[in-house]
Amino acid sequence: MVLAAGTFEKTSLDWQAQQIFQQVSEWFESVLGQVNRNLGSPELPTIPEWIGRSLFWLIVVAAIGWVGWQLFYLLRPYWQRWQADLATQSVVIPEQPQKTAAVWLQQARSAHRQGDDPLACRLLYLATLQRLNERGLIGQESSRTDGEYLNLLSTLKLPAPYQVLIQTHEQLCFDRLAASAETYDRCWQAYQEIERS
């Protein structure tokens, strides 16, 4: 089969490794041949090619591993210093103190006066959750859903106003209910019943 000029591969990693192996083998043979001639001993048997290749790759891998290990020890102090600098530069956000139900309630009134009824309803909802927490009825957990609060309320047999506020919050967030002044008034009345109970 005749190949067109320029269509064959000129070099490859495998071919280069073969050439290096062959050169190392020839060098070993010349050294061993010289030793044999000097000692006058019979010629030593030749090493099978697969053993030579295996030894060659074992030496290459060991050399790469040794260089990697040396680089690791050389660069480790720089890496540790960089990690320490990064840790000291990170912003630490101080933990916010938990607001009381009265604070949430005050913010809800302020939002209603400014005409932001959706926010006012949400703040009444947060005041309700805080009130449940303050009374030791249901502890606040950031991962708890409205549905979980409703289930807990039903097991505690708490009055309907709690349910009104939580269901309204759920509708505002997930059903895209448009909060109006009427919605706020309903939530406000429910919260007032909670305060009286």
trRosetta pair geometry for C-beta under 8 A, 3 or more apart (Angstrom, degrees):
i j d omega theta_ij theta_ji phi_ij phi_ji
3 7 5.4 -144 178 70 100 109
3 8 5.2 58 142 -50 158 109
4 7 4.7 65 67 -5 88 129
9 12 5.8 31 144 -49 136 106
11 15 5.9 -138 -156 73 57 131
11 16 6.4 50 -178 -53 105 99
12 15 4.6 93 53 8 81 103
12 16 6.9 -147 91 -5 41 87
13 16 5.7 -55 -147 38 31 111
13 17 6.3 32 154 -19 65 105
14 17 5.8 -54 -147 36 30 111
14 18 6.4 35 151 -22 63 105
15 18 5.5 -52 -151 34 33 116
15 19 6.5 35 150 -21 64 103
16 19 5.6 -51 -149 34 34 113
16 20 6.5 33 152 -17 65 103
17 20 5.7 -53 -148 37 33 110
17 21 6.2 35 153 -19 66 106
17 56 7.5 131 -174 130 96 138
18 21 5.7 -55 -147 38 29 112
18 22 6.2 30 154 -20 64 107
19 22 5.7 -54 -146 36 29 111
19 23 6.3 28 155 -17 64 106
20 23 5.8 -56 -147 38 31 109
20 24 6.3 28 155 -16 66 106
20 56 7.4 135 109 -161 105 137
21 24 5.8 -56 -146 39 30 109
21 25 6.1 32 154 -21 65 108
21 52 6.2 111 -168 134 108 110
21 53 6.0 1 -128 -95 151 70
21 56 5.3 -64 -101 -62 96 167
22 25 5.6 -54 -145 37 30 113
22 26 6.3 30 155 -18 64 106
23 26 5.7 -52 -145 37 30 110
23 27 6.4 33 153 -20 63 105
24 27 5.6 -54 -149 35 32 113
24 28 6.4 33 152 -18 65 103
24 52 7.8 164 94 -175 111 111
24 56 6.8 147 57 -101 156 114
25 28 5.7 -53 -150 36 32 110
25 29 6.3 32 152 -19 65 106
25 47 7.8 -136 -130 59 100 109
25 52 5.9 24 -87 -162 110 154
26 29 5.6 -52 -146 36 33 113
26 30 6.3 32 155 -19 65 104
27 30 5.8 -54 -148 35 31 108
27 31 6.4 28 154 -16 65 106
28 31 5.8 -58 -147 39 31 108
28 32 5.9 24 158 -13 68 110
28 47 7.9 -15 115 15 150 128
29 32 5.8 -57 -139 44 28 106
29 33 5.8 32 157 -24 65 109
29 46 7.7 3 -100 -117 108 97
30 33 5.6 -50 -141 36 28 114
30 34 6.4 30 156 -20 61 105
31 34 5.9 -57 -152 35 29 111
31 35 6.5 28 151 -17 64 106
32 35 5.5 -52 -146 37 35 112
32 36 6.2 37 154 -21 67 106
32 44 5.8 -81 179 37 130 128
33 36 5.7 -53 -146 36 31 112
33 37 6.4 30 155 -18 64 105
33 43 7.6 0 -111 -125 70 98
34 37 5.8 -52 -147 35 30 109
34 38 6.3 28 154 -17 64 108
35 38 5.8 -59 -148 39 30 110
35 39 6.1 12 159 -4 67 113
36 39 6.1 -64 -139 48 26 99
36 40 7.8 142 167 -39 54 5
36 41 5.6 -100 -142 66 72 80
36 42 7.5 -52 -155 114 116 18
36 43 5.6 46 -161 -103 162 55
36 44 6.7 -138 -77 -9 125 86
37 40 7.4 26 -174 -73 28 45
47 51 5.3 -111 174 79 100 121
47 52 5.3 116 112 -58 120 98
48 51 4.9 88 67 6 86 104
48 52 7.2 -157 96 -6 45 89
49 52 5.6 -59 -151 38 36 113
49 53 6.2 35 155 -19 70 105
50 53 5.6 -50 -144 37 33 112
50 54 6.2 36 155 -20 64 106
51 54 5.7 -54 -147 37 31 112
51 55 6.3 31 154 -18 65 106
52 55 5.8 -56 -148 37 29 109
52 56 6.3 33 153 -23 64 106
53 56 5.6 -54 -149 33 31 114
53 57 6.4 21 158 -10 66 106
54 57 6.1 -59 -147 41 29 103
54 58 6.1 32 153 -22 64 110
55 58 5.5 -55 -144 37 31 115
55 59 6.3 31 157 -19 65 104
56 59 6.0 -58 -154 35 27 108
56 60 6.5 26 150 -18 64 107
57 60 5.4 -50 -143 37 37 114
57 61 6.1 36 157 -17 68 104
58 61 6.0 -53 -144 39 28 108
58 62 6.2 29 155 -18 63 110
59 62 5.7 -55 -143 39 29 112
59 63 6.2 32 156 -22 64 106
60 63 5.8 -56 -149 35 28 111
60 64 6.4 26 154 -16 64 106
61 64 5.7 -54 -146 38 32 110
61 65 6.2 34 153 -20 65 107
62 65 5.6 -54 -146 38 30 114
62 66 6.2 32 154 -21 65 106
63 66 5.7 -52 -146 36 30 111
63 67 6.4 29 155 -17 64 105
64 67 5.8 -53 -146 38 31 110
64 68 6.2 34 153 -20 64 108
65 68 5.6 -55 -147 38 30 113
65 69 6.3 32 154 -21 65 106
66 69 5.7 -52 -147 35 31 113
66 70 6.4 31 154 -18 64 105
67 70 5.7 -55 -149 37 31 112
67 71 6.3 32 152 -19 65 106
68 71 5.7 -55 -148 37 31 111
68 72 6.3 38 151 -26 64 103
69 72 5.5 -49 -150 29 32 117
69 73 6.7 24 155 -10 63 104
70 73 6.1 -58 -151 41 31 105
70 74 6.1 31 151 -19 66 112
71 74 5.5 -58 -142 41 32 113
71 75 5.8 9 166 -2 70 115
72 75 6.5 -68 -137 47 20 94
72 76 6.0 41 160 -50 61 104
73 76 5.8 -32 -135 4 27 122
75 78 5.3 -61 -164 43 61 114
75 79 5.9 64 140 -27 85 104
76 79 5.5 -55 -144 36 33 114
76 80 6.3 31 160 -18 68 105
77 80 5.8 -55 -145 38 32 110
77 81 6.3 32 156 -19 66 106
78 81 5.8 -54 -147 37 30 111
78 82 6.3 33 153 -20 64 107
79 82 5.7 -56 -149 36 29 112
79 83 6.4 30 153 -18 64 106
80 83 5.7 -52 -147 36 32 112
80 84 6.3 32 153 -19 65 105
81 84 5.7 -54 -147 37 32 111
81 85 6.3 33 153 -19 65 105
82 85 5.7 -53 -146 37 30 111
82 86 6.3 33 153 -21 63 107
83 86 5.6 -54 -147 36 30 114
83 87 6.4 31 154 -21 64 106
84 87 5.7 -53 -148 34 31 112
84 88 6.5 24 156 -13 64 106
85 88 6.0 -60 -148 39 30 104
85 89 6.2 24 156 -17 66 112
86 89 5.9 -62 -145 39 28 108
86 90 6.8 44 154 -41 62 95
87 90 6.0 -38 -154 6 33 115
98 130 7.5 161 165 -126 104 109
99 103 4.2 -116 -171 80 103 134
99 104 5.7 118 121 -49 126 83
99 126 7.7 33 75 144 126 121
99 130 6.7 -69 93 -102 78 154
100 103 5.0 103 54 2 73 98
100 104 7.4 -136 99 0 43 85
100 130 6.5 138 -175 160 30 138
100 134 7.2 59 -148 -80 79 139
101 104 5.6 -53 -151 38 37 112
101 105 6.1 41 150 -24 68 107
101 127 4.7 89 -157 -163 75 77
101 128 7.8 93 -133 -61 111 16
101 130 4.2 -179 -75 98 75 112
101 131 4.4 71 -103 -66 150 78
101 134 6.0 -89 -17 -2 118 144
102 105 5.5 -53 -146 36 31 116
102 106 6.4 35 154 -21 64 104
102 127 8.0 109 -48 -138 14 110
103 106 5.7 -52 -149 34 31 112
103 107 6.5 29 153 -16 64 106
104 107 5.8 -59 -151 39 31 110
104 108 6.3 36 150 -25 66 105
104 123 5.3 179 -176 -180 80 81
104 124 7.4 143 143 -97 105 22
104 126 4.7 -149 -140 99 138 98
104 127 3.5 -172 101 -75 124 82
104 130 5.8 158 -3 18 143 143
105 108 5.5 -51 -148 31 32 115
105 109 6.7 33 153 -18 63 101
105 123 7.6 157 -90 141 21 102
105 124 7.3 60 -110 -109 62 64
105 127 4.8 93 -59 -123 73 151
105 191 7.3 162 -114 163 103 142
106 109 5.9 -51 -152 33 32 111
106 110 6.5 32 150 -18 64 107
107 110 5.5 -54 -148 37 34 114
107 111 6.3 36 153 -21 67 104
107 123 4.9 -138 99 -151 100 146
108 111 5.8 -53 -147 35 30 110
108 112 6.4 31 153 -19 64 105
108 120 4.8 93 -165 -157 71 68
108 121 7.8 110 -143 -51 108 13
108 123 3.6 -169 -78 98 84 118
108 124 4.7 94 -131 -56 154 73
108 127 6.4 -66 -21 -18 137 135
109 112 5.7 -56 -150 36 31 111
109 113 6.4 32 153 -20 65 105
109 120 7.6 94 -68 -137 14 109
110 113 5.7 -53 -149 34 31 112
110 114 6.5 22 154 -11 63 109
111 114 5.8 -63 -150 43 31 107
111 116 4.5 -78 -174 75 88 105
111 117 7.7 148 133 -85 97 19
111 119 4.3 -128 -161 100 144 107
111 120 4.0 -171 95 -71 110 77
111 123 5.9 145 14 6 143 142
112 115 7.7 54 -179 -67 31 17
112 116 7.4 -97 -75 62 26 59
112 117 6.3 55 -116 -99 71 63
112 120 4.1 84 -61 -117 80 156
112 181 8.0 99 -156 -127 96 77
112 184 5.6 141 -114 -179 114 149
112 188 7.8 39 -85 -70 161 129
116 119 4.2 4 138 32 116 117
116 120 6.1 140 97 -25 70 89
117 120 5.2 -53 -138 38 36 116
117 121 6.2 40 160 -22 68 100
117 179 4.5 -162 117 128 100 106
117 180 6.1 16 102 171 164 11
117 181 5.8 -122 -87 -78 145 45
117 183 6.4 106 158 67 125 102
117 184 4.4 -108 -146 -45 101 126
118 121 5.9 -54 -151 33 30 110
118 122 6.6 28 152 -17 63 106
118 172 6.2 152 -144 -161 89 128
118 178 7.9 -73 -73 -163 111 46
118 179 4.0 152 -84 37 65 134
119 122 5.5 -55 -149 37 35 112
119 123 6.2 34 154 -19 68 106
120 123 5.8 -54 -147 37 30 111
120 124 6.6 33 152 -19 63 103
120 179 7.8 177 55 148 86 142
120 184 5.2 23 97 -125 127 123
120 187 7.8 147 122 78 87 138
121 124 5.7 -52 -151 34 33 112
121 125 6.5 39 148 -23 64 103
121 168 6.0 -111 -173 135 124 122
121 169 6.9 -179 142 -86 98 67
121 172 6.0 157 103 -61 137 160
121 179 5.0 -135 -1 -135 143 145
121 183 6.0 -23 -81 129 141 107
121 184 5.7 -114 -64 -97 88 69
121 187 5.0 149 -128 -12 81 168
122 125 5.4 -51 -153 32 35 117
122 126 6.5 33 149 -17 66 103
122 169 6.5 102 -112 -124 59 97
122 172 7.0 -133 -68 104 87 152
123 126 5.5 -48 -146 36 37 111
123 127 6.4 42 150 -22 64 102
124 127 5.4 -50 -148 35 34 116
124 128 6.5 41 149 -24 63 101
124 165 6.1 -125 126 -136 100 117
124 184 7.8 145 -11 -147 143 70
124 187 4.7 118 90 151 156 120
124 188 6.7 -108 -106 -80 150 53
124 190 8.0 97 156 71 131 100
124 191 5.1 -106 -162 -56 110 143
125 128 5.6 -52 -154 30 31 115
125 129 6.7 29 150 -16 64 102
125 165 5.3 168 -103 166 66 98
125 166 6.8 116 -141 -94 99 45
125 168 7.2 -145 -76 80 112 95
125 169 4.0 85 -113 -75 152 134
125 187 7.6 -55 -52 -154 74 132
126 129 5.7 -49 -147 36 36 109
126 130 6.3 36 153 -17 66 106
127 130 5.6 -55 -147 40 31 111
127 131 6.2 37 151 -25 65 105
127 191 6.5 37 92 -139 126 132
128 131 5.5 -51 -148 32 30 114
128 132 6.6 33 152 -18 63 101
128 162 6.2 148 -173 -131 123 70
128 165 4.6 140 -43 113 164 156
128 166 7.1 -132 109 -55 146 79
128 191 6.4 -111 -72 -108 96 91
128 194 6.4 -148 -121 -80 88 177
129 132 5.7 -51 -153 34 34 113
129 133 6.4 33 149 -18 65 106
129 138 7.8 -80 -148 93 67 110
129 140 5.5 84 157 -101 107 108
129 149 7.3 -71 -105 -118 97 145
130 133 5.4 -55 -149 39 35 114
130 134 6.1 36 152 -22 69 105
130 140 7.0 -3 -92 -55 50 140
131 134 5.7 -50 -141 36 31 111
131 135 6.3 21 160 -10 63 109
131 194 6.2 83 118 149 162 130
131 195 7.9 -98 -127 -82 149 64
132 135 6.2 -63 -147 43 25 103
132 137 4.8 -88 -161 67 75 108
132 138 4.3 -15 158 49 125 94
132 140 7.6 123 81 -61 99 80
132 149 7.9 146 42 -149 174 108
132 162 7.3 84 -72 -132 118 128
133 136 7.7 34 176 -72 32 29
133 137 7.9 -83 -61 47 18 72
133 138 6.9 -61 -71 88 56 59
133 139 5.7 70 -123 -135 84 40
133 140 4.5 -27 -78 -21 137 98
136 139 7.9 1 -143 -67 45 78
137 156 6.1 74 -172 -153 106 163
137 158 7.0 72 180 -79 148 135
138 149 6.7 106 148 -135 159 78
138 152 5.1 100 -110 132 130 144
138 153 7.5 -49 -40 -67 149 67
138 156 7.4 -111 -51 -23 103 152
140 144 7.4 -139 -162 32 45 132
141 144 4.4 96 70 -22 96 107
144 148 4.8 -121 -164 83 84 135
144 149 6.2 95 147 -53 117 84
145 148 4.8 102 54 4 74 99
145 149 7.2 -132 101 -2 43 84
146 149 5.6 -53 -152 35 36 112
146 150 6.4 37 151 -20 67 104
146 166 5.2 156 -156 178 94 95
146 167 7.5 132 169 -88 127 35
146 169 6.1 -171 -105 90 133 107
146 170 4.2 -175 117 -77 165 107
146 173 7.8 166 -27 44 141 134
147 150 5.6 -52 -148 35 33 112
147 151 6.5 35 152 -19 65 103
147 170 7.6 95 -51 -111 68 141
148 151 5.6 -50 -148 35 34 113
148 152 6.4 33 154 -17 65 105
149 152 5.8 -57 -149 39 32 110
149 153 6.2 36 152 -23 66 105
149 166 5.3 -151 101 -133 128 147
150 153 5.5 -51 -147 34 32 114
150 154 6.5 32 155 -21 64 102
150 163 6.3 74 -127 -123 91 85
150 166 5.7 -176 -68 113 86 142
150 167 7.2 73 -91 -65 129 83
151 154 5.9 -54 -151 32 31 109
151 155 6.8 26 153 -15 64 104
152 155 5.9 -56 -151 36 35 108
152 156 6.4 22 154 -10 67 110
153 156 5.9 -66 -147 44 31 104
153 158 4.8 -80 -157 43 83 115
153 162 5.3 -171 -130 109 138 132
153 163 6.1 174 120 -70 154 84
153 166 7.3 -164 -19 13 150 154
154 157 7.3 30 -175 -75 34 45
158 162 5.0 14 119 18 126 148
158 163 8.0 157 91 -33 95 87
159 162 6.4 116 75 1 64 94
159 193 6.7 -124 121 139 143 117
159 194 7.4 -169 68 -94 119 64
159 197 5.8 -149 5 -90 143 162
160 163 5.2 -58 -156 39 53 115
160 164 6.2 60 147 -29 79 97
160 190 7.8 -99 116 -134 74 104
161 164 5.3 -45 -147 27 39 116
161 165 6.7 34 158 -15 67 102
161 189 7.9 -130 -123 116 112 66
161 190 3.8 161 -153 -166 87 79
161 191 7.0 176 170 -59 122 23
161 193 4.1 -179 -60 77 153 122
161 194 5.0 -145 106 -51 134 85
161 197 7.7 -177 36 -11 132 136
162 165 6.2 -61 -157 37 31 106
162 166 6.3 18 154 -10 67 112
162 190 7.7 -177 -43 168 20 111
162 194 6.4 103 -67 -97 74 119
163 166 5.9 -60 -141 43 31 105
163 167 5.7 27 163 -16 69 112
164 167 6.2 -61 -142 42 21 105
164 168 6.1 22 158 -20 61 111
164 186 6.7 -131 175 151 126 98
164 187 6.9 -175 130 -106 103 55
164 190 4.0 -142 78 -107 134 152
165 168 5.9 -55 -145 35 26 111
165 169 6.5 28 155 -20 62 105
165 187 5.7 93 -108 -143 78 88
165 190 5.2 -171 -47 110 90 137
165 191 6.5 84 -80 -67 135 82
165 194 7.8 -19 -14 -35 141 142
166 169 5.7 -51 -151 34 32 113
166 170 6.4 35 151 -21 64 105
167 170 5.4 -51 -148 35 35 115
167 171 6.4 34 154 -18 66 104
168 171 5.8 -55 -148 38 32 109
168 172 6.2 33 153 -21 66 106
168 177 7.6 -106 -160 80 62 152
168 183 6.5 147 -155 -172 124 100
168 186 7.1 164 -87 99 145 115
168 187 5.6 -128 80 -82 166 107
169 172 5.7 -56 -147 36 30 112
169 173 6.2 17 159 -9 66 111
170 173 6.2 -64 -145 43 26 102
170 174 5.8 -27 177 26 66 115
170 175 7.3 52 128 -4 70 102
171 174 7.0 -72 -117 56 19 77
171 175 4.4 -35 -150 41 63 124
171 177 4.1 29 143 -10 100 139
172 175 7.6 10 -24 52 13 81
172 176 7.9 36 -167 -125 30 15
172 177 5.1 -71 -85 61 48 99
172 179 5.6 17 -114 -54 119 110
172 183 7.9 122 -77 167 112 148
177 183 7.3 143 140 -112 118 150
179 183 4.5 -122 -149 78 68 147
179 184 6.6 78 172 -50 106 83
180 183 5.0 109 46 3 63 97
180 184 7.2 -121 102 0 40 87
181 184 5.5 -52 -151 38 36 114
181 185 6.3 41 149 -24 67 103
182 185 5.6 -50 -147 32 32 113
182 186 6.6 34 152 -19 63 102
183 186 5.8 -54 -153 34 32 112
183 187 6.5 27 150 -14 65 107
184 187 5.7 -58 -149 40 33 109
184 188 6.0 37 152 -24 68 107
185 188 5.5 -51 -142 36 31 114
185 189 6.4 32 157 -19 64 103
186 189 6.0 -53 -150 35 28 109
186 190 6.5 28 151 -19 62 107
187 190 5.6 -55 -149 37 33 112
187 191 6.3 32 153 -19 67 105
188 191 5.8 -54 -148 36 30 109
188 192 6.4 33 152 -21 64 104
189 192 5.6 -52 -149 34 33 114
189 193 6.7 36 151 -20 63 101
190 193 5.8 -52 -155 32 34 113
190 194 6.7 37 146 -21 64 102
191 194 5.4 -48 -153 31 39 116
191 195 6.5 41 149 -21 66 101
192 195 5.6 -50 -150 34 35 114
192 196 6.5 31 152 -17 65 105
193 196 5.7 -57 -148 38 33 109
193 197 6.4 34 154 -27 66 106
194 197 5.9 -56 -148 28 31 111
